[in-house]
Amino acid sequence: MGKSKKAAAVREQGDLSCEVLLLGEANFSFTLALLSLLEGPPAVASEARAAASEAQALEQELALAAARKTAEQQLAVASSFLQLPAGDCRRVRVVASCYEEQEELQEKYPEVPGILARLQGFGPRAEIRYSVNAWNLTSSFGEKRWDVIAWNHPHLGTEDFQLHRYMLAHFCAAAAEALKPGGRVVLSLVEGQESRWGLVEQAAKQGLSLLIAPVPFVAAEFPGYECKRNATGRSFKNLDSQRQAASEMKSWTYHFGRGQAVVSAKLPSEGQESSRPATTFACNECGKSFSSAQGLKTHVRQVHELNKYGDKWADSARQEEICTDCGRGFQDEEALRQHALAAHGSTQGAGKGPRGARGPSLSGAAQQAGHHMFLSRTCSICGMAVPLGSSMATHLQALKPLVSLDLRCACGRAFAETRALEQHARCCAEAQRGCAAAAGE
């Protein structure tokens, strides 16, 4: 039986009363993967069975049994992700959405037209929506309620942990309001984001609690799925990101609902033993530890005997300066300043108060501490300080993802942030030729 006929057999079941909303789908590859997992096993027409010889019939039965086993395994993956019984999964209707407009989406992700064409084969079981704001669902869906609201790897396109806290707060508020009784919120995050962004705390403020312990999100279980960046359309977990991480980037899926919280469920980043080898060699001069005798010997020779780094040398493991944009730690103010210039296009220093990539990350606590000298009120949902006279719509503008590719280099590449364009231009031969020509005029 052909692929289209198999999909048609699924659609003919008729009952699609279990409604799932997917947010921030980017190129819709996850939507396609999920719907493919939800497909039932292939059917063999009775006429084909009657016309087959005994040997052919046996071969068909063996192939059908293998296909059914595969379909059951795939359904189990979908059931685990959605936390729905298998019976409910067969009644799922998926409304997949993205933040971008259709034209912008196809410019950013060249693979989208092909994916959308395949999604059409699922008929009424799949619906695509554009320009959907994850923390203002009523603007796109009115008073509609959902069995499951899922969002994989949300990101604003900028490394500002405070902004992401605010974003999660408003998303949890919008999702909690849009759930059917007994519905759930499914959220997948890269390990560590759940603690930096205060996931459980923000959900609890909206009456949402973890229904089960976090489970690993394994992208390979969703064939064809690739997480994409908001601002560039590149893979979210690209090789550069992997190299910069101390270990392989892992993701976890969290299931929230209005029910009894899981007893003593630990977050992935809490209470884990370090994967680094035990440090058993300590320097008697400064106390710094090393995993090998050779490392200690090199350190003593260069730092304390040759004084290669001067009298002001400090243990680089001590991170006393914290970047208020992304939360990274640095050993001194100069290192923080260099990081801020390179990564966020701004300068930072002690006493300047919280600041994000798009402006101040204003919390009520920071305002009360005297960092911001203007009249404001505190948002009851996220705690951000909002200038008096500003509307909620204006406040939420600060949480919009950086998705518009409005800035272009002379080489033709598009960017969402001025900082990203400037960093690219430093190593782009076409851009540098243009600068040289402009300087010579």
Secondary structure in CASP SS format (residue, H / E / C, confidence):
PFRMAT SS
TARGET T0000
AUTHOR 0000-0000-0000
METHOD secondary structure of the structure
MODEL  1
M C 1.00
G C 1.00
K H 1.00
S H 1.00
K H 1.00
K H 1.00
A H 1.00
A H 1.00
A H 1.00
V H 1.00
R H 1.00
E C 1.00
Q C 1.00
G C 1.00
D C 1.00
L C 1.00
S C 1.00
C E 1.00
E E 1.00
V E 1.00
L E 1.00
L E 1.00
L E 1.00
G C 1.00
E C 1.00
A C 1.00
N C 1.00
F C 1.00
S H 1.00
F H 1.00
T H 1.00
L H 1.00
A H 1.00
L H 1.00
L H 1.00
S H 1.00
L H 1.00
L H 1.00
E C 1.00
G C 1.00
P C 1.00
P C 1.00
A C 1.00
V C 1.00
A C 1.00
S H 1.00
E H 1.00
A H 1.00
R H 1.00
A H 1.00
A H 1.00
A C 1.00
S C 1.00
E H 1.00
A H 1.00
Q H 1.00
A H 1.00
L H 1.00
E H 1.00
Q H 1.00
E H 1.00
L H 1.00
A H 1.00
L H 1.00
A H 1.00
A H 1.00
A H 1.00
R H 1.00
K H 1.00
T H 1.00
A H 1.00
E H 1.00
Q H 1.00
Q H 1.00
L H 1.00
A H 1.00
V H 1.00
A H 1.00
S H 1.00
S H 1.00
F H 1.00
L H 1.00
Q C 1.00
L C 1.00
P C 1.00
A H 1.00
G H 1.00
D H 1.00
C H 1.00
R C 1.00
R C 1.00
V E 1.00
R E 1.00
V E 1.00
V E 1.00
A E 1.00
S E 1.00
C C 1.00
Y C 1.00
E C 1.00
E C 1.00
Q H 1.00
E H 1.00
E H 1.00
L H 1.00
Q H 1.00
E H 1.00
K H 1.00
Y C 1.00
P C 1.00
E C 1.00
V H 1.00
P H 1.00
G H 1.00
I H 1.00
L H 1.00
A H 1.00
R H 1.00
L H 1.00
Q H 1.00
G H 1.00
F H 1.00
G H 1.00
P H 1.00
R H 1.00
A E 1.00
E E 1.00
I E 1.00
R E 1.00
Y C 1.00
S C 1.00
V C 1.00
N C 1.00
A C 1.00
W C 1.00
N C 1.00
L C 1.00
T H 1.00
S H 1.00
S H 1.00
F H 1.00
G C 1.00
E C 1.00
K C 1.00
R C 1.00
W E 1.00
D E 1.00
V E 1.00
I E 1.00
A E 1.00
W E 1.00
N E 1.00
H C 1.00
P C 1.00
H C 1.00
L C 1.00
G C 1.00
T C 1.00
E C 1.00
D C 1.00
F H 1.00
Q H 1.00
L H 1.00
H H 1.00
R H 1.00
Y H 1.00
M H 1.00
L H 1.00
A H 1.00
H H 1.00
F H 1.00
C H 1.00
A H 1.00
A H 1.00
A H 1.00
A H 1.00
E H 1.00
A H 1.00
L E 1.00
K E 1.00
P E 1.00
G E 1.00
G E 1.00
R E 1.00
V E 1.00
V E 1.00
L E 1.00
S E 1.00
L E 1.00
V E 1.00
E C 1.00
G C 1.00
Q H 1.00
E H 1.00
S H 1.00
R H 1.00
W C 1.00
G C 1.00
L H 1.00
V H 1.00
E H 1.00
Q H 1.00
A H 1.00
A H 1.00
K H 1.00
Q C 1.00
G C 1.00
L C 1.00
S E 1.00
L E 1.00
L C 1.00
I C 1.00
A C 1.00
P C 1.00
V E 1.00
P E 1.00
F E 1.00
V C 1.00
A H 1.00
A H 1.00
E H 1.00
F C 1.00
P C 1.00
G C 1.00
Y C 1.00
E C 1.00
C C 1.00
K E 1.00
R C 1.00
N C 1.00
A C 1.00
T C 1.00
G C 1.00
R C 1.00
S E 1.00
F C 1.00
K C 1.00
N C 1.00
L H 1.00
D H 1.00
S H 1.00
Q H 1.00
R H 1.00
Q H 1.00
A C 1.00
A C 1.00
S C 1.00
E C 1.00
M C 1.00
K C 1.00
S E 1.00
W E 1.00
T E 1.00
Y E 1.00
H E 1.00
F E 1.00
G E 1.00
R C 1.00
G C 1.00
Q C 1.00
A C 1.00
V C 1.00
V C 1.00
S C 1.00
A C 1.00
K C 1.00
L C 1.00
P C 1.00
S C 1.00
E C 1.00
G C 1.00
Q C 1.00
E C 1.00
S C 1.00
S C 1.00
R C 1.00
P C 1.00
A C 1.00
T C 1.00
T C 1.00
F E 1.00
A E 1.00
C C 1.00
N C 1.00
E C 1.00
C C 1.00
G C 1.00
K C 1.00
S E 1.00
F E 1.00
S C 1.00
S C 1.00
A H 1.00
Q H 1.00
G H 1.00
L H 1.00
K H 1.00
T H 1.00
H H 1.00
V H 1.00
R H 1.00
Q H 1.00
V H 1.00
H H 1.00
E H 1.00
L C 1.00
N C 1.00
K C 1.00
Y C 1.00
G C 1.00
D C 1.00
K C 1.00
W C 1.00
A C 1.00
D C 1.00
S C 1.00
A C 1.00
R C 1.00
Q C 1.00
E C 1.00
E E 1.00
I E 1.00
C C 1.00
T C 1.00
D C 1.00
C C 1.00
G C 1.00
R C 1.00
G E 1.00
F E 1.00
Q C 1.00
D C 1.00
E H 1.00
E H 1.00
A H 1.00
L H 1.00
R H 1.00
Q H 1.00
H H 1.00
A H 1.00
L H 1.00
A H 1.00
A H 1.00
H H 1.00
G C 1.00
S C 1.00
T C 1.00
Q C 1.00
G C 1.00
A C 1.00
G C 1.00
K C 1.00
G C 1.00
P C 1.00
R C 1.00
G E 1.00
A C 1.00
R C 1.00
G E 1.00
P C 1.00
S C 1.00
L C 1.00
S E 1.00
G H 1.00
A H 1.00
A H 1.00
Q H 1.00
Q H 1.00
A C 1.00
G C 1.00
H C 1.00
H C 1.00
M C 1.00
F C 1.00
L C 1.00
S E 1.00
R E 1.00
T E 1.00
C C 1.00
S C 1.00
I C 1.00
C C 1.00
G C 1.00
M E 1.00
A E 1.00
V E 1.00
P E 1.00
L C 1.00
G C 1.00
S C 1.00
S C 1.00
M H 1.00
A H 1.00
T H 1.00
H H 1.00
L H 1.00
Q H 1.00
A C 1.00
L C 1.00
K C 1.00
P C 1.00
L C 1.00
V C 1.00
S C 1.00
L C 1.00
D C 1.00
L E 1.00
R E 1.00
C C 1.00
A C 1.00
C C 1.00
G C 1.00
R C 1.00
A E 1.00
F E 1.00
A C 1.00
E C 1.00
T H 1.00
R H 1.00
A H 1.00
L H 1.00
E H 1.00
Q H 1.00
H H 1.00
A H 1.00
R C 1.00
C C 1.00
C C 1.00
A H 1.00
E H 1.00
A H 1.00
Q H 1.00
R H 1.00
G H 1.00
C H 1.00
A H 1.00
A H 1.00
A H 1.00
A H 1.00
G H 1.00
E C 1.00
END
